[in-house]
């Protein structure tokens, strides 16, 4: 009875779930953004229609397991393609807004300030007599 049970929900699975939620929020925000072309927005309803359509190239009943994988693949690929086709500056703007709402810090590369430096020799006239 001293065996410890492993938790069903691990920190890695929580991270994956949080990433899925952020991605879905990003898709929702992009769908409502007027700067995203209407034709690009039609990709998400097209993926949804495929997902719920009774016409399926790999029916779930005939090919157990594989039938669901094609639906999942089309869903993931459709979302990734939609985000890729949206204007990049709009996507980044929404990603930053979602991160700010979640209280996350922006990536470290956004906190870097580029600049130059130079060495200045010490001025001997300013040193106190020793």
C-alpha positions in Angstrom: 0.0 0.0 0.0 3.0 2.3 0.0 2.9 2.6 -3.7 2.4 6.2 -4.8 0.1 6.8 -7.7 1.3 9.0 -10.5 -0.9 12.0 -11.2 -3.0 11.8 -14.3 -2.5 15.4 -15.2 1.2 16.2 -15.3 2.9 19.6 -15.7 3.7 18.8 -19.3 0.1 18.0 -20.1 -1.0 21.3 -18.4 1.5 23.1 -20.6 0.1 21.5 -23.7 -3.4 22.2 -22.7 -2.5 25.9 -22.0 -0.9 26.1 -25.5 -4.1 24.7 -27.1 -6.2 27.2 -25.3 -3.8 30.1 -26.3 -4.0 28.9 -30.0 -7.8 28.7 -30.0 -7.9 32.2 -28.4 -5.5 33.4 -31.1 -7.7 31.9 -33.9 -10.8 33.6 -32.3 -9.1 37.0 -32.2 -7.9 36.7 -35.7 -11.3 35.7 -37.0 -12.7 38.9 -35.4 -9.9 41.1 -36.7 -10.8 43.2 -39.7 -7.2 43.3 -40.9 -7.3 39.6 -41.7 -8.6 39.0 -45.3 -12.1 37.5 -45.5 -10.9 34.7 -47.8 -8.4 33.6 -45.2 -11.1 33.6 -42.6 -13.2 31.1 -44.6 -10.5 28.5 -44.0 -11.7 27.8 -40.4 -15.4 27.2 -41.4 -14.2 24.9 -44.2 -12.1 22.9 -41.7 -15.2 22.7 -39.4 -17.4 21.5 -42.2 -14.9 18.7 -43.0 -14.6 17.8 -39.4 -18.4 17.4 -39.0 -19.1 16.1 -42.5 -20.5 12.6 -42.8 -18.5 12.1 -46.0 -15.1 10.9 -44.8 -12.2 9.3 -46.9 -11.3 7.1 -43.9 -14.6 6.2 -42.1 -14.2 5.7 -38.4 -16.2 2.4 -38.5 -14.2 0.7 -41.3 -10.7 1.7 -40.1 -10.7 1.9 -36.3 -8.4 4.6 -34.9 -7.2 5.9 -38.3 -10.6 7.4 -39.1 -10.2 9.9 -36.3 -6.6 10.7 -37.2 -7.5 12.2 -40.5 -10.0 14.5 -38.9 -7.5 15.6 -36.3 -4.8 16.1 -38.9 -7.1 18.3 -41.0 -8.1 20.3 -37.9 -4.5 20.9 -36.8 -3.2 21.6 -40.3 -6.1 23.9 -41.0 -5.5 26.0 -37.9 -1.8 26.1 -38.6 -2.4 27.2 -42.2 -4.9 29.8 -41.1 -2.4 31.4 -38.7 0.3 31.2 -41.3 -1.9 33.0 -43.9 -2.8 35.8 -41.6 -0.6 39.0 -41.7 2.4 38.3 -39.5 2.3 41.6 -37.7 -1.4 41.1 -36.8 -0.6 37.6 -35.4 2.3 38.9 -33.3 0.1 41.7 -32.0 -2.6 39.2 -30.8 0.0 36.8 -29.4 1.5 39.6 -27.3 -2.0 40.7 -26.1 -2.9 37.1 -25.1 0.4 36.8 -23.3 -0.2 40.1 -21.5 -3.7 39.0 -20.5 -2.2 35.8 -19.0 0.4 37.8 -17.1 3.3 36.2 -19.1 6.4 38.1 -19.8 7.3 38.7 -23.5 10.1 36.7 -24.9 13.6 37.7 -23.9 14.4 38.8 -27.4 11.8 41.6 -27.1 13.6 42.9 -24.1 17.0 43.5 -25.8 18.1 46.9 -26.7 20.7 47.1 -29.5 23.5 49.6 -29.1 27.2 50.3 -29.3 29.8 51.1 -26.7 33.2 52.6 -26.5 36.0 52.7 -23.9 37.0 56.0 -22.6 40.4 56.3 -21.1 40.4 57.8 -17.6 41.2 61.5 -17.4 44.5 61.8 -15.4 43.7 65.4 -14.4 40.7 64.3 -12.4 42.6 61.8 -10.2 43.6 63.0 -6.7 47.3 63.2 -5.9 48.5 59.9 -4.6 
